[in-house]
Amino acid sequence: MDSISVNQFRAALKECVEKVISQHDPLKVTRRNGADFVVVSAEDWEREQETLRILQSSDLMQQISESFATHLNQQGYTPSTEEMDEIFSL
């Protein structure tokens, strides 16, 4: 994560925001009093929030763990040729 002073951020606000949005890389803005903050795009923020919701759900984490074990043991569901054709025709 890049870091920039609040004065530099203020002077180049538009460019900084465009970079954060286009590169999906948060920007840490530092202040003299030590109360730093981070600029992140709304899209990235929402994605991070969804990840946190999933990680905090014991039911979802259990499902993920069981699915991963099934995958490792190659015991998961295998779609038929017709199902695969339908999936790839989209």
N, CA, C and O atoms as CSV, one atom per row, in Angstrom:
chain,resi,resn,atom,element,x,y,z
A,1,MET,N,N,0.847,-1.162,0.000
A,1,MET,CA,C,0.000,0.000,0.000
A,1,MET,C,C,0.898,1.233,0.000
A,1,MET,O,O,1.807,1.373,0.819
A,2,ASP,N,N,0.609,2.121,-0.951
A,2,ASP,CA,C,1.348,3.375,-1.015
A,2,ASP,C,C,0.924,4.277,0.130
A,2,ASP,O,O,-0.167,4.131,0.682
A,3,SER,N,N,1.798,5.211,0.480
A,3,SER,CA,C,1.527,6.159,1.548
A,3,SER,C,C,1.849,7.562,1.050
A,3,SER,O,O,2.790,7.761,0.281
A,4,ILE,N,N,1.056,8.531,1.499
A,4,ILE,CA,C,1.215,9.910,1.057
A,4,ILE,C,C,0.842,10.837,2.214
A,4,ILE,O,O,0.000,10.484,3.040
A,5,SER,N,N,1.448,11.995,2.279
A,5,SER,CA,C,1.092,12.944,3.338
A,5,SER,C,C,-0.254,13.593,3.013
A,5,SER,O,O,-0.665,13.640,1.854
A,6,VAL,N,N,-0.916,14.078,4.020
A,6,VAL,CA,C,-2.219,14.702,3.812
A,6,VAL,C,C,-2.101,15.927,2.900
A,6,VAL,O,O,-3.010,16.205,2.118
A,7,ASN,N,N,-1.001,16.650,2.996
A,7,ASN,CA,C,-0.798,17.817,2.127
A,7,ASN,C,C,-0.640,17.394,0.664
A,7,ASN,O,O,-1.205,18.028,-0.228
A,8,GLN,N,N,0.118,16.336,0.417
A,8,GLN,CA,C,0.270,15.832,-0.944
A,8,GLN,C,C,-1.062,15.298,-1.465
A,8,GLN,O,O,-1.399,15.480,-2.635
A,9,PHE,N,N,-1.811,14.640,-0.588
A,9,PHE,CA,C,-3.115,14.109,-0.967
A,9,PHE,C,C,-4.070,15.238,-1.354
A,9,PHE,O,O,-4.773,15.148,-2.360
A,10,ARG,N,N,-4.088,16.277,-0.564
A,10,ARG,CA,C,-4.954,17.429,-0.834
A,10,ARG,C,C,-4.602,18.063,-2.181
A,10,ARG,O,O,-5.490,18.442,-2.946
A,11,ALA,N,N,-3.320,18.174,-2.462
A,11,ALA,CA,C,-2.875,18.812,-3.706
A,11,ALA,C,C,-3.176,17.967,-4.943
A,11,ALA,O,O,-3.367,18.503,-6.034
A,12,ALA,N,N,-3.219,16.652,-4.770
A,12,ALA,CA,C,-3.422,15.765,-5.916
A,12,ALA,C,C,-4.644,14.873,-5.704
A,12,ALA,O,O,-4.636,13.703,-6.085
A,13,LEU,N,N,-5.676,15.417,-5.106
A,13,LEU,CA,C,-6.858,14.638,-4.733
A,13,LEU,C,C,-7.434,13.851,-5.904
A,13,LEU,O,O,-7.634,12.641,-5.791
A,14,LYS,N,N,-7.703,14.509,-7.018
A,14,LYS,CA,C,-8.328,13.843,-8.152
A,14,LYS,C,C,-7.467,12.686,-8.657
A,14,LYS,O,O,-7.980,11.593,-8.899
A,15,GLU,N,N,-6.174,12.917,-8.817
A,15,GLU,CA,C,-5.272,11.880,-9.314
A,15,GLU,C,C,-5.191,10.706,-8.335
A,15,GLU,O,O,-5.172,9.547,-8.748
A,16,CYS,N,N,-5.145,11.010,-7.054
A,16,CYS,CA,C,-5.072,9.956,-6.040
A,16,CYS,C,C,-6.323,9.082,-6.070
A,16,CYS,O,O,-6.234,7.855,-6.032
A,17,VAL,N,N,-7.476,9.717,-6.138
A,17,VAL,CA,C,-8.733,8.975,-6.160
A,17,VAL,C,C,-8.827,8.124,-7.422
A,17,VAL,O,O,-9.222,6.960,-7.355
A,18,GLU,N,N,-8.471,8.687,-8.559
A,18,GLU,CA,C,-8.506,7.928,-9.812
A,18,GLU,C,C,-7.597,6.705,-9.736
A,18,GLU,O,O,-7.960,5.631,-10.217
A,19,LYS,N,N,-6.431,6.860,-9.141
A,19,LYS,CA,C,-5.485,5.744,-9.022
A,19,LYS,C,C,-6.042,4.655,-8.105
A,19,LYS,O,O,-5.942,3.468,-8.415
A,20,VAL,N,N,-6.623,5.057,-6.983
A,20,VAL,CA,C,-7.208,4.090,-6.051
A,20,VAL,C,C,-8.316,3.290,-6.735
A,20,VAL,O,O,-8.407,2.074,-6.570
A,21,ILE,N,N,-9.150,3.978,-7.498
A,21,ILE,CA,C,-10.271,3.313,-8.166
A,21,ILE,C,C,-9.788,2.420,-9.304
A,21,ILE,O,O,-10.225,1.275,-9.417
A,22,SER,N,N,-8.900,2.925,-10.141
A,22,SER,CA,C,-8.491,2.163,-11.327
A,22,SER,C,C,-7.548,1.007,-11.002
A,22,SER,O,O,-7.597,-0.031,-11.663
A,23,GLN,N,N,-6.691,1.171,-9.994
A,23,GLN,CA,C,-5.714,0.129,-9.682
A,23,GLN,C,C,-6.143,-0.775,-8.530
A,23,GLN,O,O,-5.455,-1.746,-8.216
A,24,HIS,N,N,-7.266,-0.467,-7.903
A,24,HIS,CA,C,-7.767,-1.264,-6.770
A,24,HIS,C,C,-6.694,-1.433,-5.695
A,24,HIS,O,O,-6.528,-2.509,-5.121
A,25,ASP,N,N,-5.982,-0.356,-5.441
A,25,ASP,CA,C,-4.922,-0.370,-4.434
A,25,ASP,C,C,-5.200,0.747,-3.438
A,25,ASP,O,O,-5.195,1.917,-3.822
A,26,PRO,N,N,-5.444,0.421,-2.165
A,26,PRO,CA,C,-5.731,1.466,-1.189
A,26,PRO,C,C,-4.553,2.411,-1.005
A,26,PRO,O,O,-3.409,2.062,-1.296
A,27,LEU,N,N,-4.845,3.598,-0.524
A,27,LEU,CA,C,-3.823,4.621,-0.311
A,27,LEU,C,C,-3.874,5.075,1.140
A,27,LEU,O,O,-4.917,5.516,1.622
A,28,LYS,N,N,-2.755,4.969,1.833
A,28,LYS,CA,C,-2.663,5.426,3.221
A,28,LYS,C,C,-2.269,6.893,3.217
A,28,LYS,O,O,-1.275,7.275,2.600
A,29,VAL,N,N,-3.056,7.717,3.910
A,29,VAL,CA,C,-2.780,9.149,4.011
A,29,VAL,C,C,-2.340,9.425,5.442
A,29,VAL,O,O,-3.071,9.159,6.396
A,30,THR,N,N,-1.133,9.964,5.571
A,30,THR,CA,C,-0.567,10.201,6.900
A,30,THR,C,C,-0.728,11.657,7.312
A,30,THR,O,O,-0.667,12.572,6.490
A,31,ARG,N,N,-0.931,11.836,8.593
A,31,ARG,CA,C,-1.072,13.187,9.147
A,31,ARG,C,C,-0.039,13.378,10.247
A,31,ARG,O,O,0.437,12.410,10.841
A,32,ARG,N,N,0.297,14.606,10.507
A,32,ARG,CA,C,1.320,14.898,11.514
A,32,ARG,C,C,0.938,14.400,12.901
A,32,ARG,O,O,1.794,13.944,13.660
A,33,ASN,N,N,-0.357,14.488,13.234
A,33,ASN,CA,C,-0.776,14.081,14.576
A,33,ASN,C,C,-0.884,12.567,14.725
A,33,ASN,O,O,-1.237,12.070,15.794
A,34,GLY,N,N,-0.577,11.825,13.645
A,34,GLY,CA,C,-0.572,10.370,13.710
A,34,GLY,C,C,-1.904,9.715,13.431
A,34,GLY,O,O,-1.986,8.487,13.422
A,35,ALA,N,N,-2.958,10.491,13.200
A,35,ALA,CA,C,-4.272,9.917,12.899
A,35,ALA,C,C,-4.378,9.676,11.394
A,35,ALA,O,O,-5.030,10.430,10.673
A,36,ASP,N,N,-3.728,8.617,10.942
A,36,ASP,CA,C,-3.719,8.300,9.515
A,36,ASP,C,C,-5.079,7.755,9.091
A,36,ASP,O,O,-5.879,7.336,9.928
A,37,PHE,N,N,-5.331,7.765,7.784
A,37,PHE,CA,C,-6.540,7.158,7.243
A,37,PHE,C,C,-6.224,6.521,5.909
A,37,PHE,O,O,-5.182,6.782,5.307
A,38,VAL,N,N,-7.146,5.676,5.451
A,38,VAL,CA,C,-6.949,4.933,4.211
A,38,VAL,C,C,-8.075,5.274,3.251
A,38,VAL,O,O,-9.244,5.328,3.634
A,39,VAL,N,N,-7.706,5.504,1.997
A,39,VAL,CA,C,-8.677,5.748,0.933
A,39,VAL,C,C,-8.783,4.457,0.125
A,39,VAL,O,O,-7.779,3.911,-0.334
A,40,VAL,N,N,-10.024,3.978,-0.042
A,40,VAL,CA,C,-10.269,2.740,-0.776
A,40,VAL,C,C,-11.521,2.939,-1.623
A,40,VAL,O,O,-12.428,3.670,-1.226
A,41,SER,N,N,-11.576,2.299,-2.776
A,41,SER,CA,C,-12.749,2.447,-3.637
A,41,SER,C,C,-13.954,1.782,-2.993
A,41,SER,O,O,-13.806,0.858,-2.193
A,42,ALA,N,N,-15.139,2.249,-3.338
A,42,ALA,CA,C,-16.367,1.668,-2.804
A,42,ALA,C,C,-16.485,0.198,-3.196
A,42,ALA,O,O,-16.907,-0.632,-2.390
A,43,GLU,N,N,-16.112,-0.121,-4.432
A,43,GLU,CA,C,-16.165,-1.513,-4.902
A,43,GLU,C,C,-15.282,-2.415,-4.046
A,43,GLU,O,O,-15.701,-3.500,-3.644
A,44,ASP,N,N,-14.066,-1.966,-3.769
A,44,ASP,CA,C,-13.147,-2.754,-2.957
A,44,ASP,C,C,-13.644,-2.856,-1.512
A,44,ASP,O,O,-13.521,-3.909,-0.887
A,45,TRP,N,N,-14.202,-1.773,-0.985
A,45,TRP,CA,C,-14.741,-1.773,0.378
A,45,TRP,C,C,-15.865,-2.803,0.502
A,45,TRP,O,O,-15.899,-3.581,1.456
A,46,GLU,N,N,-16.778,-2.803,-0.465
A,46,GLU,CA,C,-17.898,-3.748,-0.425
A,46,GLU,C,C,-17.409,-5.185,-0.519
A,46,GLU,O,O,-17.933,-6.067,0.162
A,47,ARG,N,N,-16.406,-5.427,-1.359
A,47,ARG,CA,C,-15.845,-6.773,-1.484
A,47,ARG,C,C,-15.215,-7.213,-0.161
A,47,ARG,O,O,-15.395,-8.355,0.260
A,48,GLU,N,N,-14.492,-6.329,0.484
A,48,GLU,CA,C,-13.869,-6.656,1.768
A,48,GLU,C,C,-14.927,-6.939,2.835
A,48,GLU,O,O,-14.771,-7.857,3.641
A,49,GLN,N,N,-15.999,-6.153,2.838
A,49,GLN,CA,C,-17.076,-6.360,3.809
A,49,GLN,C,C,-17.747,-7.710,3.602
A,49,GLN,O,O,-18.066,-8.400,4.571
A,50,GLU,N,N,-17.964,-8.092,2.347
A,50,GLU,CA,C,-18.567,-9.392,2.053
A,50,GLU,C,C,-17.649,-10.518,2.509
A,50,GLU,O,O,-18.119,-11.514,3.059
A,51,THR,N,N,-16.352,-10.373,2.289
A,51,THR,CA,C,-15.391,-11.377,2.755
A,51,THR,C,C,-15.446,-11.512,4.269
A,51,THR,O,O,-15.437,-12.625,4.796
A,52,LEU,N,N,-15.503,-10.395,4.966
A,52,LEU,CA,C,-15.589,-10.440,6.431
A,52,LEU,C,C,-16.874,-11.119,6.895
A,52,LEU,O,O,-16.851,-11.897,7.848
A,53,ARG,N,N,-18.004,-10.831,6.226
A,53,ARG,CA,C,-19.269,-11.480,6.593
A,53,ARG,C,C,-19.161,-12.996,6.429
A,53,ARG,O,O,-19.639,-13.748,7.278
A,54,ILE,N,N,-18.540,-13.437,5.353
A,54,ILE,CA,C,-18.383,-14.876,5.128
A,54,ILE,C,C,-17.481,-15.484,6.189
A,54,ILE,O,O,-17.803,-16.530,6.753
A,55,LEU,N,N,-16.359,-14.840,6.462
A,55,LEU,CA,C,-15.418,-15.370,7.455
A,55,LEU,C,C,-16.017,-15.415,8.857
A,55,LEU,O,O,-15.614,-16.241,9.676
A,56,GLN,N,N,-16.967,-14.542,9.137
A,56,GLN,CA,C,-17.583,-14.511,10.462
A,56,GLN,C,C,-18.761,-15.477,10.589
A,56,GLN,O,O,-19.291,-15.667,11.684
A,57,SER,N,N,-19.171,-16.084,9.486
A,57,SER,CA,C,-20.291,-17.026,9.510
A,57,SER,C,C,-19.757,-18.447,9.682
A,57,SER,O,O,-19.118,-18.991,8.781
A,58,SER,N,N,-20.021,-19.037,10.840
A,58,SER,CA,C,-19.519,-20.392,11.083
A,58,SER,C,C,-20.183,-21.395,10.132
A,58,SER,O,O,-19.546,-22.364,9.718
A,59,ASP,N,N,-21.456,-21.172,9.783
A,59,ASP,CA,C,-22.130,-22.083,8.848
A,59,ASP,C,C,-21.469,-22.050,7.473
A,59,ASP,O,O,-21.195,-23.101,6.892
A,60,LEU,N,N,-21.210,-20.852,6.950
A,60,LEU,CA,C,-20.570,-20.745,5.637
A,60,LEU,C,C,-19.155,-21.304,5.657
A,60,LEU,O,O,-18.740,-21.972,4.709
A,61,MET,N,N,-18.424,-21.044,6.706
A,61,MET,CA,C,-17.058,-21.558,6.790
A,61,MET,C,C,-17.064,-23.087,6.866
A,61,MET,O,O,-16.177,-23.739,6.317
A,62,GLN,N,N,-18.056,-23.653,7.540
A,62,GLN,CA,C,-18.187,-25.112,7.600
A,62,GLN,C,C,-18.469,-25.668,6.209
A,62,GLN,O,O,-17.881,-26.673,5.810
A,63,GLN,N,N,-19.371,-25.016,5.466
A,63,GLN,CA,C,-19.680,-25.459,4.103
A,63,GLN,C,C,-18.450,-25.399,3.206
A,63,GLN,O,O,-18.205,-26.308,2.413
A,64,ILE,N,N,-17.674,-24.319,3.337
A,64,ILE,CA,C,-16.454,-24.166,2.539
A,64,ILE,C,C,-15.457,-25.261,2.889
A,64,ILE,O,O,-14.832,-25.840,2.000
A,65,SER,N,N,-15.306,-25.545,4.166
A,65,SER,CA,C,-14.374,-26.584,4.608
A,65,SER,C,C,-14.785,-27.950,4.088
A,65,SER,O,O,-13.941,-28.713,3.617
A,66,GLU,N,N,-16.075,-28.270,4.167
A,66,GLU,CA,C,-16.557,-29.559,3.674
A,66,GLU,C,C,-16.387,-29.660,2.156
A,66,GLU,O,O,-16.006,-30.711,1.639
A,67,SER,N,N,-16.668,-28.580,1.455
A,67,SER,CA,C,-16.526,-28.577,-0.004
A,67,SER,C,C,-15.064,-28.760,-0.400
A,67,SER,O,O,-14.756,-29.478,-1.351
A,68,PHE,N,N,-14.172,-28.109,0.332
A,68,PHE,CA,C,-12.748,-28.234,0.027
A,68,PHE,C,C,-12.273,-29.671,0.259
A,68,PHE,O,O,-11.504,-30.204,-0.541
A,69,ALA,N,N,-12.722,-30.295,1.342
A,69,ALA,CA,C,-12.336,-31.683,1.627
A,69,ALA,C,C,-12.854,-32.606,0.534
A,69,ALA,O,O,-12.146,-33.510,0.091
A,70,THR,N,N,-14.078,-32.379,0.104
A,70,THR,CA,C,-14.658,-33.173,-0.986
A,70,THR,C,C,-13.839,-32.999,-2.261
A,70,THR,O,O,-13.566,-33.968,-2.970
A,71,HIS,N,N,-13.456,-31.781,-2.542
A,71,HIS,CA,C,-12.642,-31.504,-3.734
A,71,HIS,C,C,-11.296,-32.229,-3.654
A,71,HIS,O,O,-10.865,-32.856,-4.621
A,72,LEU,N,N,-10.645,-32.140,-2.507
A,72,LEU,CA,C,-9.338,-32.787,-2.353
A,72,LEU,C,C,-9.427,-34.295,-2.541
A,72,LEU,O,O,-8.503,-34.917,-3.064
A,73,ASN,N,N,-10.530,-34.873,-2.118
A,73,ASN,CA,C,-10.723,-36.323,-2.251
A,73,ASN,C,C,-11.339,-36.713,-3.590
A,73,ASN,O,O,-11.635,-37.882,-3.836
A,74,GLN,N,N,-11.525,-35.725,-4.441
A,74,GLN,CA,C,-12.125,-35.926,-5.770
A,74,GLN,C,C,-13.452,-36.674,-5.667
A,74,GLN,O,O,-13.729,-37.586,-6.447
A,75,GLN,N,N,-14.260,-36.275,-4.698
A,75,GLN,CA,C,-15.556,-36.901,-4.482
A,75,GLN,C,C,-16.698,-35.928,-4.754
A,75,GLN,O,O,-17.851,-36.208,-4.429
A,76,GLY,N,N,-16.377,-34.802,-5.342
A,76,GLY,CA,C,-17.400,-33.798,-5.601
A,76,GLY,C,C,-18.282,-34.158,-6.782
A,76,GLY,O,O,-18.056,-35.159,-7.462
A,77,TYR,N,N,-19.262,-33.352,-7.011
A,77,TYR,CA,C,-20.206,-33.542,-8.106
A,77,TYR,C,C,-19.512,-33.249,-9.429
A,77,TYR,O,O,-18.807,-32.247,-9.556
A,78,THR,N,N,-19.708,-34.114,-10.405
A,78,THR,CA,C,-19.164,-33.909,-11.742
A,78,THR,C,C,-20.327,-33.735,-12.707
A,78,THR,O,O,-21.125,-34.656,-12.885
A,79,PRO,N,N,-20.434,-32.572,-13.327
A,79,PRO,CA,C,-21.539,-32.342,-14.257
A,79,PRO,C,C,-21.439,-33.264,-15.474
A,79,PRO,O,O,-20.353,-33.664,-15.895
A,80,SER,N,N,-22.613,-33.582,-16.019
A,80,SER,CA,C,-22.647,-34.408,-17.232
A,80,SER,C,C,-22.160,-33.585,-18.423
A,80,SER,O,O,-22.009,-32.366,-18.332
A,81,THR,N,N,-21.918,-34.270,-19.535
A,81,THR,CA,C,-21.495,-33.580,-20.759
A,81,THR,C,C,-22.534,-32.560,-21.187
A,81,THR,O,O,-22.190,-31.464,-21.628
A,82,GLU,N,N,-23.805,-32.918,-21.059
A,82,GLU,CA,C,-24.885,-32.002,-21.430
A,82,GLU,C,C,-24.877,-30.760,-20.538
A,82,GLU,O,O,-25.053,-29.638,-21.015
A,83,GLU,N,N,-24.673,-30.974,-19.251
A,83,GLU,CA,C,-24.618,-29.835,-18.324
A,83,GLU,C,C,-23.428,-28.925,-18.642
A,83,GLU,O,O,-23.546,-27.700,-18.603
A,84,MET,N,N,-22.292,-29.531,-18.954
A,84,MET,CA,C,-21.117,-28.737,-19.300
A,84,MET,C,C,-21.354,-27.952,-20.594
A,84,MET,O,O,-20.966,-26.788,-20.697
A,85,ASP,N,N,-21.988,-28.587,-21.574
A,85,ASP,CA,C,-22.305,-27.896,-22.821
A,85,ASP,C,C,-23.206,-26.696,-22.544
A,85,ASP,O,O,-23.019,-25.621,-23.113
A,86,GLU,N,N,-24.182,-26.896,-21.665
A,86,GLU,CA,C,-25.094,-25.796,-21.328
A,86,GLU,C,C,-24.358,-24.675,-20.612
A,86,GLU,O,O,-24.606,-23.499,-20.878
A,87,ILE,N,N,-23.464,-25.026,-19.716
A,87,ILE,CA,C,-22.695,-24.021,-18.972
A,87,ILE,C,C,-21.828,-23.208,-19.936
A,87,ILE,O,O,-21.800,-21.979,-19.862
A,88,PHE,N,N,-21.127,-23.885,-20.830
A,88,PHE,CA,C,-20.192,-23.196,-21.719
A,88,PHE,C,C,-20.862,-22.508,-22.892
A,88,PHE,O,O,-20.228,-21.708,-23.580
A,89,SER,N,N,-22.119,-22.799,-23.132
A,89,SER,CA,C,-22.805,-22.129,-24.235
A,89,SER,C,C,-23.272,-20.730,-23.856
A,89,SER,O,O,-23.721,-19.978,-24.721
A,90,LEU,N,N,-23.176,-20.375,-22.600
A,90,LEU,CA,C,-23.615,-19.044,-22.151
A,90,LEU,C,C,-22.727,-18.005,-22.636
A,90,LEU,O,O,-22.943,-16.826,-22.355
